[in-house]
Amino acid sequence: MPKKACFLLLALFLFVFWGAGSPVLAVSQTEPLFKVAPESVSLHPGESVSVAVKPQHRTLSAFVLTAEFGEEITAASAAFTNIPKEDHHLITEEEGRITIVYASDAGIMSEDAEIILTFRTNPETAAADTSVLLSVTDAADADANLLLDAPETHRVDLTFVPDTSADCRLMSLTPPVGALIPAFDPDIYEYTLDVPFSYQSLEWDAIPADDATVRVNRKNLGAGGTTVDFIFTVTAADGKTKAVYTVHVTRLPKEEDPEASAPSTDCTLLVLTPPVGELKPAFDPNIYEYTLEVPFAYQSLEWDVIPADDATVRVNRKNLGAGGSTTDFKFTVTAADGKTKSIYTVHVTRLKKEESTDTELPSADCTLVALTPPVGELKPAFDPNIYEYTLEVPFTYQSLEWDAIPCDDAAVRVNRKNLGAGGSTTDFFFTVTASDNKTKAIYTVHVTRLKKGSATAQQTTPSGSSPAPSEPETDPTETESNVQTNTGTAPSVSETASETVIHVSTQKDQSADDPFRTAALVLVSAAAGMILVLGAQHVLQKKDGSKD
């Protein structure tokens, strides 16, 4: 640096920090000296955030910058990037404040230079937000002209985002049969359950907390009289917190099964319906013989047969004889005891071709005519020829009752009623069976139950905060021009080929005249043969008020 510029900088800092000498010309400021980014940040408590301070004034040569913050920030650090080794700077860190003093050796600060301030937040803070106040209190150009009439301030707002939910409870746990002992409570983690021998596996209705997931370890039961553990592992939305609910399920022995202790001897048919025509006489469980006439067009018959509870039924045939012939269909019903039986006989006459009426074959139409959810709208709009849809429903809905209308004489069945947890998608399958009892079609609706905080059906993914940038690693001893503060009372001296650095401690003085005073930092340049004052926060004064 030219000797003239060095002496001008010396004069500038002497004026700024000691207030001595003739007035220094102030340069009119028409633009900010610095640009600060970002100006607002969202982060989790305990995370760190980095703020870049970049010079904007093309003649900036020296300045004093202070960052002040509250107890929500536990640590702060600063580092320069893209500055020459010859430039001089001092960084002091105190509770609630970090101060930077800088002077360029080249006359002006590089346009590529940046100051990176890093703040670590308190992981235990309960505050919703906080802020960092940046103040440029003094600044000058290479000719020692002041660039500020008043301090330039910038504010960085920090908003704390609550941590991801750690709720790993089950809100509901319902077995397909029996009752849990004790009754289910989200805060009770162990239960027992007895199920009849007739059950070989269990399908549970388990609903976890919002955004949590649940997994069960098994489906099948053991042999009669044995106990198996069903373990439900619930993982919270944070992906880490877990809870385990255990149900000890005992499958009763066959002889202890209330339904099997006294096997039924009921061997009646409750329903017997042909696919075409009408039985004569009309069906009655206590009538065991019938006649039926069917058109010549039919070659076989599929019957709708329902026996008494726990009974079984078997029919002796399916095919019809030649036109004009009569065939006996025998329905053998075996009671639950495995011994008691009854036989229902239907004498079926297949009409001759010329005798057959114009009765049509059963329809193979298996379309839905209408499919309407109780809330929301299907996408795309329902069309009998479109077999897959999506639907979003509010979080308040836990189950759905649909209005599903099949075509004439067809039947429709849906696979479920309940929805999953908030934010999850459940498939509802509507199986339509044509009147021929063979042809089938499946309509699928992918139903998403919105999360609890979602306001509209279109808002399916909450917007998250960007991760805070990583904290840069700084080493204040990397360059010869770095100046360090010490905790001792006496200055320390280090020498290089080009300069001697005097390290002056920053310490408090509890005198009555001045409750807080800070010593100035002095850099002695051996090559230039002069003393350059880099700066200090306050002026040391003697008791009589004279300058130190």
Secondary structure, 3 states (H helix, E strand, C coil): CCHHHHHHHHHHHHHHHHCCCCCCCECCCCCCCEEEECCEEEECCCCEEEEEEEECCCCEEEEEEEEEECCCEEEEEEEEECCCCCCEEEEEEECCEEEEEEECCCCCCCCCCEEEEEEEECCCCCCCEEEEEEEEEEEEECCCCECCCCCEEEEEEEEECCCCCCCCCEEEEECCCCCCECCCCCCCCEEEEEECCCCCECCCEEEECCCCEEEECCCECCCCCCEEEEEEEEECCCCCCEEEEEEEEEECCHHHCCCCCCCCCCCCEEEEECCCCCCECCCCCCCCEEEEEECCCCCECCCEEEECCCCEEEECCCECCCCCCEEEEEEEEECCCCCCEEEEEEEEEECCCCCCCCCCCCCCCCCEEEEECCCCCCECCCCCCCCEEEEEECCCCCECCCEEEECCCCEEEECCCECCCCCCEEEEEEEEECCCCCCEEEEEEEEEECCCCCCCCCCCCCCCCCCCCCCCCCCCCCCCCEECCCCCCCCEEEECCCCEEEECCCCCCCCCCCCCCCCCEEEEECCCCEEEEEECCCCCECCCCCEC
